[in-house]
Amino acid sequence: MSETCSAGAGALTIPELALQVVDGIQAGDPLSLVLFAMFILSGIGLGALFGLLSGKKRVNTTIQLDKPKVVDFASAANIEEKAVYCRCWKSKTFPMCDGSHEKHNKATGDNTGPLIVKAK
C-alpha cells in the first residue's frame, strides 16, 4: 500500500503504522487496549465512509439479483391508456410502479417517481 501517514520525524505506510500500534500494546494495560480498539474502529469507520463516498452503493437490493442486468420488455401495442413503470427499484410489482417511491421519498428526501407511458 503506498499511502503514508506522517508520524514523528518520518513517514510510515499504513501497514507499518498498524504494526507500530500493535507492538505498543502492553498486556493488561487498559489504556493500550482502549487505544487499540479505537484504532481498529476508526479504520472500520473510515472504510465504511469511503465505501459510501465511492458511489458503489447498490440501488437495486431485491429484484432479479441473480442476473447481471435487469431488462424488461413492454410492447406499446399492449398499452390501452397508460402504463406506469417503476424507477425507484422498490415496487413489489416491478417493473410496474406500485407507488413505493412515495415511502422511499419521505424516508430519504429523494424525489424519484415513475415513468409514465401514454397510448396515442
Biopython code that builds the backbone (N, CA, C, O; Angstrom):
import numpy as np
from Bio.PDB.StructureBuilder import StructureBuilder

atoms = [
    (1, "MET", "N", (0.857, -1.162, 0.000)),
    (1, "MET", "CA", (0.000, 0.000, 0.000)),
    (1, "MET", "C", (0.904, 1.225, 0.000)),
    (1, "MET", "O", (1.851, 1.277, 0.785)),
    (2, "SER", "N", (0.647, 2.210, -0.850)),
    (2, "SER", "CA", (1.545, 3.347, -0.972)),
    (2, "SER", "C", (1.118, 4.539, -0.131)),
    (2, "SER", "O", (1.858, 5.519, -0.060)),
    (3, "GLU", "N", (-0.045, 4.497, 0.510)),
    (3, "GLU", "CA", (-0.494, 5.610, 1.324)),
    (3, "GLU", "C", (0.386, 5.711, 2.562)),
    (3, "GLU", "O", (0.789, 4.702, 3.140)),
    (4, "THR", "N", (0.676, 6.949, 2.958)),
    (4, "THR", "CA", (1.522, 7.148, 4.117)),
    (4, "THR", "C", (0.839, 8.038, 5.133)),
    (4, "THR", "O", (-0.119, 8.746, 4.824)),
    (5, "CYS", "N", (1.346, 7.986, 6.341)),
    (5, "CYS", "CA", (0.863, 8.810, 7.445)),
    (5, "CYS", "C", (2.087, 9.375, 8.130)),
    (5, "CYS", "O", (2.958, 8.612, 8.548)),
    (6, "SER", "N", (2.182, 10.703, 8.259)),
    (6, "SER", "CA", (3.364, 11.255, 8.910)),
    (6, "SER", "C", (3.281, 11.040, 10.406)),
    (6, "SER", "O", (2.266, 11.343, 11.033)),
    (7, "ALA", "N", (4.336, 10.523, 10.963)),
    (7, "ALA", "CA", (4.401, 10.259, 12.399)),
    (7, "ALA", "C", (5.796, 10.583, 12.875)),
    (7, "ALA", "O", (6.750, 9.887, 12.528)),
    (8, "GLY", "N", (5.927, 11.619, 13.657)),
    (8, "GLY", "CA", (7.246, 11.981, 14.165)),
    (8, "GLY", "C", (8.133, 12.503, 13.063)),
    (8, "GLY", "O", (7.724, 13.366, 12.287)),
    (9, "ALA", "N", (9.346, 11.987, 12.987)),
    (9, "ALA", "CA", (10.327, 12.503, 12.046)),
    (9, "ALA", "C", (10.138, 11.967, 10.638)),
    (9, "ALA", "O", (10.534, 12.629, 9.679)),
    (10, "GLY", "N", (9.546, 10.793, 10.483)),
    (10, "GLY", "CA", (9.439, 10.205, 9.161)),
    (10, "GLY", "C", (8.005, 9.854, 8.815)),
    (10, "GLY", "O", (7.088, 10.041, 9.615)),
    (11, "ALA", "N", (7.832, 9.343, 7.606)),
    (11, "ALA", "CA", (6.506, 8.928, 7.163)),
    (11, "ALA", "C", (6.429, 7.408, 7.198)),
    (11, "ALA", "O", (7.367, 6.718, 6.799)),
    (12, "LEU", "N", (5.307, 6.899, 7.674)),
    (12, "LEU", "CA", (5.089, 5.452, 7.740)),
    (12, "LEU", "C", (3.968, 5.071, 6.797)),
    (12, "LEU", "O", (3.008, 5.823, 6.627)),
    (13, "THR", "N", (4.085, 3.906, 6.186)),
    (13, "THR", "CA", (2.959, 3.402, 5.415)),
    (13, "THR", "C", (1.881, 2.984, 6.405)),
    (13, "THR", "O", (2.165, 2.767, 7.583)),
    (14, "ILE", "N", (0.657, 2.871, 5.935)),
    (14, "ILE", "CA", (-0.443, 2.496, 6.811)),
    (14, "ILE", "C", (-0.182, 1.143, 7.488)),
    (14, "ILE", "O", (-0.400, 1.036, 8.695)),
    (15, "PRO", "N", (0.278, 0.097, 6.765)),
    (15, "PRO", "CA", (0.568, -1.176, 7.453)),
    (15, "PRO", "C", (1.659, -1.045, 8.507)),
    (15, "PRO", "O", (1.584, -1.691, 9.552)),
    (16, "GLU", "N", (2.688, -0.207, 8.246)),
    (16, "GLU", "CA", (3.748, -0.008, 9.237)),
    (16, "GLU", "C", (3.200, 0.666, 10.489)),
    (16, "GLU", "O", (3.582, 0.326, 11.609)),
    (17, "LEU", "N", (2.299, 1.627, 10.286)),
    (17, "LEU", "CA", (1.680, 2.311, 11.415)),
    (17, "LEU", "C", (0.857, 1.326, 12.244)),
    (17, "LEU", "O", (0.896, 1.361, 13.474)),
    (18, "ALA", "N", (0.120, 0.457, 11.574)),
    (18, "ALA", "CA", (-0.685, -0.545, 12.281)),
    (18, "ALA", "C", (0.205, -1.469, 13.105)),
    (18, "ALA", "O", (-0.116, -1.780, 14.252)),
    (19, "LEU", "N", (1.320, -1.908, 12.526)),
    (19, "LEU", "CA", (2.247, -2.776, 13.258)),
    (19, "LEU", "C", (2.842, -2.055, 14.461)),
    (19, "LEU", "O", (3.047, -2.662, 15.511)),
    (20, "GLN", "N", (3.119, -0.766, 14.312)),
    (20, "GLN", "CA", (3.662, 0.008, 15.422)),
    (20, "GLN", "C", (2.646, 0.092, 16.567)),
    (20, "GLN", "O", (3.006, -0.004, 17.740)),
    (21, "VAL", "N", (1.361, 0.274, 16.202)),
    (21, "VAL", "CA", (0.319, 0.330, 17.228)),
    (21, "VAL", "C", (0.216, -1.010, 17.937)),
    (21, "VAL", "O", (0.138, -1.052, 19.165)),
    (22, "VAL", "N", (0.216, -2.119, 17.180)),
    (22, "VAL", "CA", (0.121, -3.451, 17.778)),
    (22, "VAL", "C", (1.318, -3.724, 18.675)),
    (22, "VAL", "O", (1.161, -4.278, 19.763)),
    (23, "ASP", "N", (2.519, -3.340, 18.231)),
    (23, "ASP", "CA", (3.726, -3.548, 19.038)),
    (23, "ASP", "C", (3.677, -2.754, 20.345)),
    (23, "ASP", "O", (4.272, -3.164, 21.341)),
    (24, "GLY", "N", (2.964, -1.613, 20.345)),
    (24, "GLY", "CA", (2.911, -0.762, 21.526)),
    (24, "GLY", "C", (1.907, -1.200, 22.577)),
    (24, "GLY", "O", (1.851, -0.609, 23.655)),
    (25, "ILE", "N", (1.111, -2.228, 22.287)),
    (25, "ILE", "CA", (0.103, -2.684, 23.248)),
    (25, "ILE", "C", (0.787, -3.447, 24.373)),
    (25, "ILE", "O", (1.563, -4.371, 24.132)),
    (26, "GLN", "N", (0.494, -3.055, 25.580)),
    (26, "GLN", "CA", (1.048, -3.726, 26.755)),
    (26, "GLN", "C", (-0.023, -4.659, 27.317)),
    (26, "GLN", "O", (-1.156, -4.234, 27.544)),
    (27, "ALA", "N", (0.319, -5.895, 27.537)),
    (27, "ALA", "CA", (-0.631, -6.868, 28.089)),
    (27, "ALA", "C", (-1.134, -6.378, 29.440)),
    (27, "ALA", "O", (-0.342, -6.017, 30.311)),
    (28, "GLY", "N", (-2.438, -6.369, 29.608)),
    (28, "GLY", "CA", (-3.043, -5.984, 30.874)),
    (28, "GLY", "C", (-3.161, -4.486, 31.074)),
    (28, "GLY", "O", (-3.670, -4.045, 32.105)),
    (29, "ASP", "N", (-2.701, -3.683, 30.108)),
    (29, "ASP", "CA", (-2.802, -2.227, 30.236)),
    (29, "ASP", "C", (-4.104, -1.765, 29.580)),
    (29, "ASP", "O", (-4.216, -1.809, 28.355)),
    (30, "PRO", "N", (-5.089, -1.325, 30.368)),
    (30, "PRO", "CA", (-6.386, -0.934, 29.807)),
    (30, "PRO", "C", (-6.280, 0.206, 28.799)),
    (30, "PRO", "O", (-7.001, 0.205, 27.801)),
    (31, "LEU", "N", (-5.405, 1.171, 29.032)),
    (31, "LEU", "CA", (-5.270, 2.289, 28.106)),
    (31, "LEU", "C", (-4.791, 1.807, 26.738)),
    (31, "LEU", "O", (-5.289, 2.263, 25.710)),
    (32, "SER", "N", (-3.833, 0.894, 26.724)),
    (32, "SER", "CA", (-3.342, 0.346, 25.456)),
    (32, "SER", "C", (-4.454, -0.369, 24.705)),
    (32, "SER", "O", (-4.581, -0.227, 23.489)),
    (33, "LEU", "N", (-5.261, -1.140, 25.432)),
    (33, "LEU", "CA", (-6.361, -1.868, 24.789)),
    (33, "LEU", "C", (-7.410, -0.908, 24.244)),
    (33, "LEU", "O", (-7.944, -1.123, 23.155)),
    (34, "VAL", "N", (-7.707, 0.150, 24.996)),
    (34, "VAL", "CA", (-8.679, 1.150, 24.520)),
    (34, "VAL", "C", (-8.153, 1.838, 23.271)),
    (34, "VAL", "O", (-8.895, 2.018, 22.305)),
    (35, "LEU", "N", (-6.891, 2.222, 23.276)),
    (35, "LEU", "CA", (-6.299, 2.872, 22.100)),
    (35, "LEU", "C", (-6.301, 1.948, 20.892)),
    (35, "LEU", "O", (-6.565, 2.380, 19.770)),
    (36, "PHE", "N", (-6.005, 0.675, 21.125)),
    (36, "PHE", "CA", (-6.017, -0.292, 20.031)),
    (36, "PHE", "C", (-7.436, -0.452, 19.469)),
    (36, "PHE", "O", (-7.627, -0.486, 18.253)),
    (37, "ALA", "N", (-8.428, -0.548, 20.365)),
    (37, "ALA", "CA", (-9.819, -0.674, 19.919)),
    (37, "ALA", "C", (-10.239, 0.561, 19.123)),
    (37, "ALA", "O", (-10.925, 0.444, 18.107)),
    (38, "MET", "N", (-9.825, 1.751, 19.586)),
    (38, "MET", "CA", (-10.156, 2.978, 18.859)),
    (38, "MET", "C", (-9.497, 2.986, 17.482)),
    (38, "MET", "O", (-10.100, 3.438, 16.509)),
    (39, "PHE", "N", (-8.259, 2.486, 17.395)),
    (39, "PHE", "CA", (-7.545, 2.414, 16.125)),
    (39, "PHE", "C", (-8.301, 1.506, 15.142)),
    (39, "PHE", "O", (-8.495, 1.861, 13.979)),
    (40, "ILE", "N", (-8.722, 0.338, 15.625)),
    (40, "ILE", "CA", (-9.445, -0.614, 14.777)),
    (40, "ILE", "C", (-10.787, -0.037, 14.349)),
    (40, "ILE", "O", (-11.129, -0.083, 13.168)),
    (41, "LEU", "N", (-11.556, 0.507, 15.295)),
    (41, "LEU", "CA", (-12.876, 1.051, 14.975)),
    (41, "LEU", "C", (-12.791, 2.245, 14.032)),
    (41, "LEU", "O", (-13.651, 2.410, 13.167)),
    (42, "SER", "N", (-11.776, 3.069, 14.188)),
    (42, "SER", "CA", (-11.634, 4.201, 13.271)),
    (42, "SER", "C", (-11.330, 3.703, 11.860)),
    (42, "SER", "O", (-11.802, 4.281, 10.880)),
    (43, "GLY", "N", (-10.549, 2.639, 11.757)),
    (43, "GLY", "CA", (-10.273, 2.053, 10.437)),
    (43, "GLY", "C", (-11.524, 1.499, 9.793)),
    (43, "GLY", "O", (-11.751, 1.681, 8.597)),
    (44, "ILE", "N", (-12.338, 0.819, 10.591)),
    (44, "ILE", "CA", (-13.603, 0.281, 10.073)),
    (44, "ILE", "C", (-14.508, 1.421, 9.643)),
    (44, "ILE", "O", (-15.121, 1.363, 8.577)),
    (45, "GLY", "N", (-14.595, 2.461, 10.469)),
    (45, "GLY", "CA", (-15.432, 3.619, 10.139)),
    (45, "GLY", "C", (-14.978, 4.313, 8.873)),
    (45, "GLY", "O", (-15.802, 4.678, 8.034)),
    (46, "LEU", "N", (-13.666, 4.502, 8.724)),
    (46, "LEU", "CA", (-13.151, 5.129, 7.502)),
    (46, "LEU", "C", (-13.420, 4.254, 6.281)),
    (46, "LEU", "O", (-13.745, 4.762, 5.207)),
    (47, "GLY", "N", (-13.285, 2.951, 6.446)),
    (47, "GLY", "CA", (-13.577, 2.048, 5.329)),
    (47, "GLY", "C", (-15.025, 2.149, 4.896)),
    (47, "GLY", "O", (-15.321, 2.175, 3.701)),
    (48, "ALA", "N", (-15.934, 2.208, 5.870)),
    (48, "ALA", "CA", (-17.358, 2.343, 5.562)),
    (48, "ALA", "C", (-17.629, 3.677, 4.890)),
    (48, "ALA", "O", (-18.390, 3.740, 3.925)),
    (49, "LEU", "N", (-17.014, 4.751, 5.390)),
    (49, "LEU", "CA", (-17.215, 6.078, 4.822)),
    (49, "LEU", "C", (-16.718, 6.121, 3.378)),
    (49, "LEU", "O", (-17.411, 6.642, 2.504)),
    (50, "PHE", "N", (-15.529, 5.581, 3.119)),
    (50, "PHE", "CA", (-15.009, 5.585, 1.757)),
    (50, "PHE", "C", (-15.874, 4.733, 0.836)),
    (50, "PHE", "O", (-16.018, 5.048, -0.345)),
    (51, "GLY", "N", (-16.449, 3.662, 1.363)),
    (51, "GLY", "CA", (-17.360, 2.838, 0.566)),
    (51, "GLY", "C", (-18.596, 3.618, 0.166)),
    (51, "GLY", "O", (-19.051, 3.515, -0.973)),
    (52, "LEU", "N", (-19.146, 4.399, 1.089)),
    (52, "LEU", "CA", (-20.323, 5.211, 0.781)),
    (52, "LEU", "C", (-19.987, 6.331, -0.193)),
    (52, "LEU", "O", (-20.771, 6.628, -1.094)),
    (53, "LEU", "N", (-18.831, 6.952, -0.017)),
    (53, "LEU", "CA", (-18.450, 8.068, -0.869)),
    (53, "LEU", "C", (-18.010, 7.631, -2.256)),
    (53, "LEU", "O", (-18.016, 8.435, -3.188)),
    (54, "SER", "N", (-17.631, 6.373, -2.406)),
    (54, "SER", "CA", (-17.143, 5.909, -3.698)),
    (54, "SER", "C", (-18.258, 5.763, -4.717)),
    (54, "SER", "O", (-17.989, 5.612, -5.909)),
    (55, "GLY", "N", (-19.505, 5.806, -4.269)),
    (55, "GLY", "CA", (-20.627, 5.682, -5.194)),
    (55, "GLY", "C", (-20.916, 4.245, -5.591)),
    (55, "GLY", "O", (-21.691, 4.014, -6.519)),
    (56, "LYS", "N", (-20.325, 3.286, -4.925)),
    (56, "LYS", "CA", (-20.532, 1.898, -5.280)),
    (56, "LYS", "C", (-21.621, 1.255, -4.441)),
    (56, "LYS", "O", (-21.558, 0.067, -4.127)),
    (57, "LYS", "N", (-22.618, 2.047, -4.080)),
    (57, "LYS", "CA", (-23.721, 1.512, -3.298)),
    (57, "LYS", "C", (-24.787, 0.981, -4.250)),
    (57, "LYS", "O", (-25.149, 1.648, -5.219)),
    (58, "ARG", "N", (-25.284, -0.207, -3.974)),
    (58, "ARG", "CA", (-26.279, -0.856, -4.811)),
    (58, "ARG", "C", (-27.623, -0.156, -4.678)),
    (58, "ARG", "O", (-28.083, 0.094, -3.563)),
    (59, "VAL", "N", (-28.260, 0.164, -5.803)),
    (59, "VAL", "CA", (-29.595, 0.763, -5.815)),
    (59, "VAL", "C", (-30.644, -0.341, -5.749)),
    (59, "VAL", "O", (-31.566, -0.281, -4.937)),
    (60, "ASN", "N", (-30.502, -1.332, -6.594)),
    (60, "ASN", "CA", (-31.433, -2.469, -6.622)),
    (60, "ASN", "C", (-31.004, -3.473, -5.566)),
    (60, "ASN", "O", (-29.937, -4.079, -5.672)),
    (61, "THR", "N", (-31.830, -3.646, -4.553)),
    (61, "THR", "CA", (-31.486, -4.575, -3.479)),
    (61, "THR", "C", (-32.400, -5.793, -3.425)),
    (61, "THR", "O", (-32.234, -6.636, -2.544)),
    (62, "THR", "N", (-33.369, -5.912, -4.349)),
    (62, "THR", "CA", (-34.325, -7.020, -4.254)),
    (62, "THR", "C", (-34.696, -7.690, -5.570)),
    (62, "THR", "O", (-35.133, -8.841, -5.553)),
    (63, "ILE", "N", (-34.544, -7.034, -6.689)),
    (63, "ILE", "CA", (-35.130, -7.519, -7.941)),
    (63, "ILE", "C", (-34.107, -8.232, -8.824)),
    (63, "ILE", "O", (-33.114, -7.632, -9.236)),
    (64, "GLN", "N", (-34.348, -9.507, -9.113)),
    (64, "GLN", "CA", (-33.549, -10.322, -10.035)),
    (64, "GLN", "C", (-32.042, -10.158, -9.791)),
    (64, "GLN", "O", (-31.276, -9.913, -10.723)),
    (65, "LEU", "N", (-31.637, -10.294, -8.544)),
    (65, "LEU", "CA", (-30.237, -10.085, -8.184)),
    (65, "LEU", "C", (-29.304, -11.134, -8.782)),
    (65, "LEU", "O", (-28.094, -10.919, -8.850)),
    (66, "ASP", "N", (-29.853, -12.256, -9.213)),
    (66, "ASP", "CA", (-29.039, -13.314, -9.798)),
    (66, "ASP", "C", (-28.632, -13.014, -11.239)),
    (66, "ASP", "O", (-27.803, -13.729, -11.801)),
    (67, "LYS", "N", (-29.197, -11.974, -11.845)),
    (67, "LYS", "CA", (-28.889, -11.631, -13.234)),
    (67, "LYS", "C", (-27.865, -10.501, -13.288)),
    (67, "LYS", "O", (-27.851, -9.640, -12.409)),
    (68, "PRO", "N", (-27.004, -10.495, -14.316)),
    (68, "PRO", "CA", (-26.018, -9.418, -14.439)),
    (68, "PRO", "C", (-26.656, -8.072, -14.767)),
    (68, "PRO", "O", (-26.091, -7.029, -14.439)),
    (69, "LYS", "N", (-27.831, -8.079, -15.411)),
    (69, "LYS", "CA", (-28.527, -6.849, -15.755)),
    (69, "LYS", "C", (-30.023, -7.146, -15.800)),
    (69, "LYS", "O", (-30.442, -8.150, -16.377)),
    (70, "VAL", "N", (-30.826, -6.276, -15.192)),
    (70, "VAL", "CA", (-32.281, -6.448, -15.209)),
    (70, "VAL", "C", (-32.820, -5.747, -16.449)),
    (70, "VAL", "O", (-32.661, -4.537, -16.609)),
    (71, "VAL", "N", (-33.459, -6.517, -17.323)),
    (71, "VAL", "CA", (-34.039, -5.971, -18.545)),
    (71, "VAL", "C", (-35.461, -6.488, -18.665)),
    (71, "VAL", "O", (-35.704, -7.691, -18.573)),
    (72, "ASP", "N", (-36.407, -5.564, -18.874)),
    (72, "ASP", "CA", (-37.800, -5.921, -19.097)),
    (72, "ASP", "C", (-38.257, -5.296, -20.397)),
    (72, "ASP", "O", (-37.867, -4.176, -20.726)),
    (73, "PHE", "N", (-39.078, -6.012, -21.134)),
    (73, "PHE", "CA", (-39.606, -5.512, -22.398)),
    (73, "PHE", "C", (-41.105, -5.288, -22.264)),
    (73, "PHE", "O", (-41.801, -6.043, -21.585)),
    (74, "ALA", "N", (-41.591, -4.244, -22.919)),
    (74, "ALA", "CA", (-43.024, -3.955, -22.952)),
    (74, "ALA", "C", (-43.373, -3.555, -24.375)),
    (74, "ALA", "O", (-42.579, -2.911, -25.060)),
    (75, "SER", "N", (-44.537, -3.931, -24.807)),
    (75, "SER", "CA", (-44.999, -3.589, -26.143)),
    (75, "SER", "C", (-45.958, -2.404, -26.057)),
    (75, "SER", "O", (-46.939, -2.444, -25.315)),
    (76, "ALA", "N", (-45.673, -1.369, -26.806)),
    (76, "ALA", "CA", (-46.548, -0.195, -26.820)),
    (76, "ALA", "C", (-47.943, -0.560, -27.318)),
    (76, "ALA", "O", (-48.923, 0.087, -26.949)),
    (77, "ALA", "N", (-48.034, -1.584, -28.148)),
    (77, "ALA", "CA", (-49.328, -2.008, -28.679)),
    (77, "ALA", "C", (-50.250, -2.526, -27.577)),
    (77, "ALA", "O", (-51.471, -2.514, -27.733)),
    (78, "ASN", "N", (-49.669, -2.982, -26.459)),
    (78, "ASN", "CA", (-50.460, -3.519, -25.351)),
    (78, "ASN", "C", (-50.931, -2.450, -24.368)),
    (78, "ASN", "O", (-51.677, -2.755, -23.437)),
    (79, "ILE", "N", (-50.508, -1.203, -24.562)),
    (79, "ILE", "CA", (-50.911, -0.130, -23.657)),
    (79, "ILE", "C", (-52.227, 0.456, -24.143)),
    (79, "ILE", "O", (-52.303, 1.032, -25.229)),
    (80, "GLU", "N", (-53.265, 0.300, -23.322)),
    (80, "GLU", "CA", (-54.584, 0.806, -23.709)),
    (80, "GLU", "C", (-54.710, 2.305, -23.431)),
    (80, "GLU", "O", (-55.093, 3.070, -24.316)),
    (81, "GLU", "N", (-54.392, 2.721, -22.214)),
    (81, "GLU", "CA", (-54.490, 4.134, -21.841)),
    (81, "GLU", "C", (-53.114, 4.671, -21.432)),
    (81, "GLU", "O", (-52.595, 5.614, -22.028)),
    (82, "LYS", "N", (-52.540, 4.043, -20.397)),
    (82, "LYS", "CA", (-51.192, 4.393, -19.962)),
    (82, "LYS", "C", (-50.586, 3.237, -19.195)),
    (82, "LYS", "O", (-51.298, 2.374, -18.680)),
    (83, "ALA", "N", (-49.268, 3.227, -19.125)),
    (83, "ALA", "CA", (-48.527, 2.244, -18.327)),
    (83, "ALA", "C", (-47.591, 3.027, -17.420)),
    (83, "ALA", "O", (-46.958, 3.991, -17.851)),
    (84, "VAL", "N", (-47.506, 2.608, -16.159)),
    (84, "VAL", "CA", (-46.695, 3.318, -15.177)),
    (84, "VAL", "C", (-45.595, 2.369, -14.698)),
    (84, "VAL", "O", (-45.869, 1.357, -14.054)),
    (85, "TYR", "N", (-44.339, 2.715, -15.027)),
    (85, "TYR", "CA", (-43.195, 1.853, -14.738)),
    (85, "TYR", "C", (-42.376, 2.389, -13.561)),
    (85, "TYR", "O", (-42.193, 3.597, -13.410)),
    (86, "CYS", "N", (-41.892, 1.471, -12.742)),
    (86, "CYS", "CA", (-41.090, 1.797, -11.555)),
    (86, "CYS", "C", (-39.698, 2.267, -11.958)),
    (86, "CYS", "O", (-39.081, 1.708, -12.865)),
    (87, "ARG", "N", (-39.206, 3.311, -11.268)),
    (87, "ARG", "CA", (-37.827, 3.766, -11.450)),
    (87, "ARG", "C", (-37.070, 3.813, -10.127)),
    (87, "ARG", "O", (-35.899, 4.191, -10.096)),
    (88, "CYS", "N", (-37.735, 3.428, -9.026)),
    (88, "CYS", "CA", (-37.071, 3.512, -7.709)),
    (88, "CYS", "C", (-36.554, 2.154, -7.226)),
    (88, "CYS", "O", (-35.835, 2.099, -6.229)),
    (89, "TRP", "N", (-36.893, 1.084, -7.891)),
    (89, "TRP", "CA", (-36.490, -0.278, -7.549)),
    (89, "TRP", "C", (-37.142, -0.783, -6.264)),
    (89, "TRP", "O", (-36.695, -1.790, -5.714)),
    (90, "LYS", "N", (-38.170, -0.123, -5.776)),
    (90, "LYS", "CA", (-38.812, -0.527, -4.523)),
    (90, "LYS", "C", (-40.150, -1.217, -4.746)),
    (90, "LYS", "O", (-40.710, -1.778, -3.804)),
    (91, "SER", "N", (-40.673, -1.190, -5.959)),
    (91, "SER", "CA", (-42.007, -1.718, -6.256)),
    (91, "SER", "C", (-42.095, -3.228, -6.050)),
    (91, "SER", "O", (-41.204, -3.976, -6.453)),
    (92, "LYS", "N", (-43.165, -3.653, -5.427)),
    (92, "LYS", "CA", (-43.428, -5.094, -5.247)),
    (92, "LYS", "C", (-43.985, -5.705, -6.538)),
    (92, "LYS", "O", (-44.075, -6.926, -6.660)),
    (93, "THR", "N", (-44.360, -4.851, -7.502)),
    (93, "THR", "CA", (-44.906, -5.320, -8.776)),
    (93, "THR", "C", (-43.976, -4.957, -9.934)),
    (93, "THR", "O", (-44.425, -4.804, -11.070)),
    (94, "PHE", "N", (-42.671, -4.819, -9.642)),
    (94, "PHE", "CA", (-41.689, -4.435, -10.649)),
    (94, "PHE", "C", (-41.814, -5.307, -11.894)),
    (94, "PHE", "O", (-41.943, -6.523, -11.753)),
    (95, "PRO", "N", (-41.783, -4.759, -13.091)),
    (95, "PRO", "CA", (-41.365, -3.416, -13.471)),
    (95, "PRO", "C", (-42.465, -2.349, -13.373)),
    (95, "PRO", "O", (-42.214, -1.175, -13.648)),
    (96, "MET", "N", (-43.666, -2.745, -12.987)),
    (96, "MET", "CA", (-44.748, -1.774, -12.876)),
    (96, "MET", "C", (-44.634, -1.039, -11.529)),
    (96, "MET", "O", (-44.191, -1.616, -10.536)),
    (97, "CYS", "N", (-45.032, 0.220, -11.510)),
    (97, "CYS", "CA", (-44.986, 1.032, -10.295)),
    (97, "CYS", "C", (-46.163, 0.679, -9.391)),
    (97, "CYS", "O", (-47.287, 0.498, -9.860)),
    (98, "ASP", "N", (-45.893, 0.584, -8.090)),
    (98, "ASP", "CA", (-46.986, 0.379, -7.124)),
    (98, "ASP", "C", (-47.049, 1.535, -6.115)),
    (98, "ASP", "O", (-47.748, 1.442, -5.107)),
    (99, "GLY", "N", (-46.321, 2.618, -6.389)),
    (99, "GLY", "CA", (-46.337, 3.782, -5.508)),
    (99, "GLY", "C", (-45.317, 3.722, -4.380)),
    (99, "GLY", "O", (-45.304, 4.602, -3.518)),
    (100, "SER", "N", (-44.457, 2.700, -4.366)),
    (100, "SER", "CA", (-43.464, 2.554, -3.292)),
    (100, "SER", "C", (-42.502, 3.728, -3.222)),
    (100, "SER", "O", (-41.901, 3.967, -2.175)),
    (101, "HIS", "N", (-42.345, 4.462, -4.314)),
    (101, "HIS", "CA", (-41.435, 5.603, -4.323)),
    (101, "HIS", "C", (-41.870, 6.682, -3.328)),
    (101, "HIS", "O", (-41.032, 7.434, -2.832)),
    (102, "GLU", "N", (-43.164, 6.765, -3.034)),
    (102, "GLU", "CA", (-43.651, 7.777, -2.091)),
    (102, "GLU", "C", (-43.054, 7.553, -0.698)),
    (102, "GLU", "O", (-42.575, 8.496, -0.069)),
    (103, "LYS", "N", (-43.084, 6.311, -0.219)),
    (103, "LYS", "CA", (-42.495, 5.983, 1.088)),
    (103, "LYS", "C", (-40.983, 6.205, 1.056)),
    (103, "LYS", "O", (-40.406, 6.751, 1.996)),
    (104, "HIS", "N", (-40.355, 5.777, -0.034)),
    (104, "HIS", "CA", (-38.906, 5.967, -0.209)),
    (104, "HIS", "C", (-38.557, 7.455, -0.177)),
    (104, "HIS", "O", (-37.606, 7.847, 0.501)),
    (105, "ASN", "N", (-39.304, 8.284, -0.892)),
    (105, "ASN", "CA", (-39.023, 9.716, -0.945)),
    (105, "ASN", "C", (-39.171, 10.377, 0.420)),
    (105, "ASN", "O", (-38.363, 11.229, 0.788)),
    (106, "LYS", "N", (-40.197, 9.991, 1.171)),
    (106, "LYS", "CA", (-40.386, 10.551, 2.516)),
    (106, "LYS", "C", (-39.246, 10.155, 3.439)),
    (106, "LYS", "O", (-38.785, 10.967, 4.241)),
    (107, "ALA", "N", (-38.789, 8.918, 3.332)),
    (107, "ALA", "CA", (-37.736, 8.411, 4.212)),
    (107, "ALA", "C", (-36.367, 8.994, 3.886)),
    (107, "ALA", "O", (-35.547, 9.188, 4.784)),
    (108, "THR", "N", (-36.111, 9.276, 2.607)),
    (108, "THR", "CA", (-34.769, 9.674, 2.191)),
    (108, "THR", "C", (-34.645, 11.119, 1.720)),
    (108, "THR", "O", (-33.534, 11.633, 1.589)),
    (109, "GLY", "N", (-35.777, 11.781, 1.465)),
    (109, "GLY", "CA", (-35.717, 13.125, 0.897)),
    (109, "GLY", "C", (-35.478, 13.098, -0.602)),
    (109, "GLY", "O", (-35.234, 14.141, -1.208)),
    (110, "ASP", "N", (-35.544, 11.927, -1.203)),
    (110, "ASP", "CA", (-35.359, 11.764, -2.639)),
    (110, "ASP", "C", (-36.586, 12.301, -3.374)),
    (110, "ASP", "O", (-37.583, 12.647, -2.740)),
    (111, "ASN", "N", (-36.523, 12.370, -4.685)),
    (111, "ASN", "CA", (-37.657, 12.856, -5.467)),
    (111, "ASN", "C", (-37.963, 11.957, -6.662)),
    (111, "ASN", "O", (-38.453, 12.424, -7.690)),
    (112, "THR", "N", (-37.674, 10.681, -6.520)),
    (112, "THR", "CA", (-37.886, 9.760, -7.632)),
    (112, "THR", "C", (-39.370, 9.520, -7.870)),
    (112, "THR", "O", (-40.182, 9.609, -6.950)),
    (113, "GLY", "N", (-39.704, 9.220, -9.093)),
    (113, "GLY", "CA", (-41.085, 8.929, -9.464)),
    (113, "GLY", "C", (-41.100, 7.961, -10.628)),
    (113, "GLY", "O", (-40.044, 7.563, -11.118)),
    (114, "PRO", "N", (-42.290, 7.576, -11.079)),
    (114, "PRO", "CA", (-42.394, 6.563, -12.132)),
    (114, "PRO", "C", (-42.179, 7.135, -13.530)),
    (114, "PRO", "O", (-42.196, 8.348, -13.737)),
    (115, "LEU", "N", (-41.979, 6.231, -14.473)),
    (115, "LEU", "CA", (-42.018, 6.556, -15.898)),
    (115, "LEU", "C", (-43.437, 6.247, -16.351)),
    (115, "LEU", "O", (-43.914, 5.123, -16.195)),
    (116, "ILE", "N", (-44.110, 7.251, -16.913)),
    (116, "ILE", "CA", (-45.495, 7.047, -17.368)),
    (116, "ILE", "C", (-45.492, 7.094, -18.887)),
    (116, "ILE", "O", (-45.062, 8.079, -19.487)),
    (117, "VAL", "N", (-45.982, 6.010, -19.510)),
    (117, "VAL", "CA", (-46.073, 5.919, -20.961)),
    (117, "VAL", "C", (-47.534, 5.936, -21.334)),
    (117, "VAL", "O", (-48.305, 5.076, -20.907)),
    (118, "LYS", "N", (-47.923, 6.941, -22.151)),
    (118, "LYS", "CA", (-49.326, 7.070, -22.560)),
    (118, "LYS", "C", (-49.506, 6.503, -23.952)),
    (118, "LYS", "O", (-48.618, 6.601, -24.800)),
    (119, "ALA", "N", (-50.670, 5.908, -24.176)),
    (119, "ALA", "CA", (-51.018, 5.415, -25.508)),
    (119, "ALA", "C", (-51.413, 6.622, -26.356)),
    (119, "ALA", "O", (-51.851, 7.643, -25.826)),
    (120, "LYS", "N", (-51.257, 6.500, -27.658)),
    (120, "LYS", "CA", (-51.647, 7.614, -28.560)),
    (120, "LYS", "C", (-53.131, 7.818, -28.560)),
    (120, "LYS", "O", (-53.632, 8.702, -29.254)),
]
sb = StructureBuilder()
sb.init_structure("model")
sb.init_model(0)
sb.init_chain("A")
sb.init_seg("    ")
for serial, (resi, resn, name, xyz) in enumerate(atoms, 1):
    if name == "N":
        sb.init_residue(resn, " ", resi, " ")
    sb.init_atom(name, np.array(xyz, "f"), 0.0, 1.0, " ", f" {name:<3s}", serial, name[0])
structure = sb.get_structure()
